[in-house]
Amino acid sequence: MLADDHAVVRSGLRLLLDAAGGMRVVAEAGDAQSALRTVLGHKPDVLVLDLNMPGGLTSLDAIPRVGEFSNGTRVVVLTMQDNPEFARRALLVGAVGYVLKEAADAELVEAVRRAAAGETYVTPRLGAALATAPEASAGPPDDLSGREVEVLRLIALGHTNAEIAAQLYLSVRTVESHRAHIQQKLRLSSRAELVRYALGRGLLEASP
């Protein structure tokens, strides 16, 4: 589903996504409030949401409410806002993707596919910026080993298990085991929850 206040933008995004294969746009909305109503009616797997739309309800306020209308709908933010703080805030309130409009042609399809698979996607240069700008509340999580913190950080940056395995020179099965231990220790069940936890603790700070 697409939510953007410019019809011409929605038209272009529909063409892009419908042509990608394996997905189709089921509905559109022009503001955050109507987006929530439309989510309720269509229960889409993924909502592509513009961050800056007119109306009384802001997109950042709408993101955490999407689950109230459709528990399985995941939110990918599509925006011109390239400030990493906007990306951080969107992810903290529940988005699983953040894509700049200037990169939509190259990145949006991948972001939607990852969101539908329960994974996270952040435009790479913003992901790098997030990694070097931790919040003031940064601090190591209780009971996680150093390796588990590394795995958690890479999960939050949007890497797949295979990519994490390659970066840390581990097997995919070992990464899956670390992830299971992390989820058990933190009592979190989804990738989106892990991302929000890592962001809230400032764990995207680059390793020295």
Buried (B, 14 or more C-beta within 10 A) or exposed (E): BBBBBEEEBBEBBBEBBEEBEEBEBEBBBBBBBBBBEBBEEBBBBBBBBBBEBEBEBBBBEBBEBBBEBBEEBBBBBBBEBBEBEBBBBBBBBBBBBBBBBEBBEEBBBBBBBBBBEEBBBBBEEBBBBBBEBBBEEEEEBEEBEEBBBBBBBBBBBBBBBEBBBEEBEBEBEBBBEBBEBBBEBBEBEEBBBBBBBBBBBBBBBEEE
